[in-house]
Amino acid sequence: MTLRIANGAGFLGDNLDAPRRLVESSEVDYLTLEYLAELTMSILARSRQKDPAAGYAKDFVSVLRSLCPALVDQAKLKIVTNAGGMNPRGCAQAIAKVLAETGMTDTLIAVVDGDDLLPRLAQIQMTGSAMHNLETGQSLAELQAPIVSANAYLGAKPIAEALAAGARIVITGRVADASLTVGPAAHHYRWSWDDWDRLAGASVAGHLIECGAQVTGGLYRHWHDLDLAHVGYPIAEIAEDGSATITKAAGTGGAVNRRTVAEQLVYEIGDPAHYLTPDVDVDFTTVELNVTGPNRVTASGATGRPAPDNYKVSLAYAAGFMASGQLLVYGDDCAAKARACGAMIFDRVAAAGFEIEARNIECLGANDAVPGLRSAPDSLREVMLRVTARDARREAIERFAAEFAPLITSGPPGLAGYASGRPAARAVFAYWPTLVLRGLVQTRVEVRRACDW
């Protein structure tokens, strides 16, 4: 029987009602919820710094509460999510309380972890792993900054192990996005972990649905033809051979057509002949897309090679402080006036004794956000000035933030928008992409009843 895997979240902050609506409108075997990105990991790392009990996607707690009726009514429904973020056990404990409210204390919850390498970084480096920055080539030993997080992208195998142990809800930390789908598929069909073409097919399916409504019309070039207010989230019907049909629940908005699927297929893949995941090296150039019915597109023909020897690692380090403020600037000369105001802010900060290390002045509405196009249209009468600064010194950023409001009475006429208050200085976590050998990562799977978490 064809396996049906749906995805109800593409990032932390996605529509909170989408998962409930999805399972209420269409029966599925698995619901995946994808919450993590590099930026999200930094946000969760900052949250964990403030409170060791935090660091997971708290949206999932609210979402699970809304899903409890469906879990009661649909006995086969299981949930797989990376909502654990920096603290999978904390997430399990939080949702265990939600399950207790509905009498589901015997529900088996699995935690997959081992992705957090921060406590073991020194040990890993002692093995000779330089953990070079993939973009700059710099070794981690050369980084003169505090490291705040380091998480390997785990694969699908521990998810499948958790499901084999009877888990109904699987919570992971950082895993590859597509692995949330590959794990259930490999478990369901009992694929071997060197069945590269089937794993590749499931990886394509996972990649297509991992961003939620992007494959059902979100970001679609012809968006004006669709009802995105009530967009349906995606369902992947995965066959035993690894091919998958992408669809959505009947009566929902958006669309599944060859274009929406093709646009998501090439989204953030790098080399299409070598889409590297912890599970398989996927060749996207062999994938064929065919319309097989209304709002049904089948992806088939994916081929795979052995998975890489390394896990990708998302590492973040403390890189000072930043603040960003905005002012509305209007008038015939609004763009020039706005840029002059930005310069005034930095001139005044310098006069106070602070040369800001990194700065950016933007006129939103004057084509500053359009690559290669900086000229403002002649008819322009207002722009939003956005000025951003970053510096190792918090006091420098706080002084920068204090220079917005004075422009209202000591700058040119035609400024507004200062009532939102002084921009806040906040810590900056910078991204350091790197690799670690698989053998240096110790994956763990723990399954317990909700009442035991």
Secondary structure, DSSP 8 states (H G I E B T S, - for coil): --EEEEE--SSTTS-TTHHHHHHHHS--SEEEE----HHHHHHHHHHHHH-TT--S-THHHHHHHHHHHHHHH-TT-EEEE-TTTT-HHHHHHHHHHHHHHTT-TT-EEEEEE--B-GGGHHHHHHTT-----TTT---GGG--S-EEEEEE-B-SHHHHHHHHTT-SEEEESSB-TTHHHHHHHHHHHT--TT-HHHHHHHHHHHHHHTTGGGGGTTT-TTGGGS--TTB--EEEEE-TTS-EEEEE-TT-BS---HHHHHHHHTTT-SSTT-EE-SS-EEEGGG-EEEEEETTEEEEE--EEE---SEEEEEEEEEEEEEEEEEEEEESTTHHHHHHHHHHHHHHHHHHTT---SEEEEEEETTTTTSTT-----TT--EEEEEEEEEES-HHHHHHHHTTSTTHHHHS-S-EE-GGG-----EEEEEEEEEEEEGGG---EEEEEEGGG-
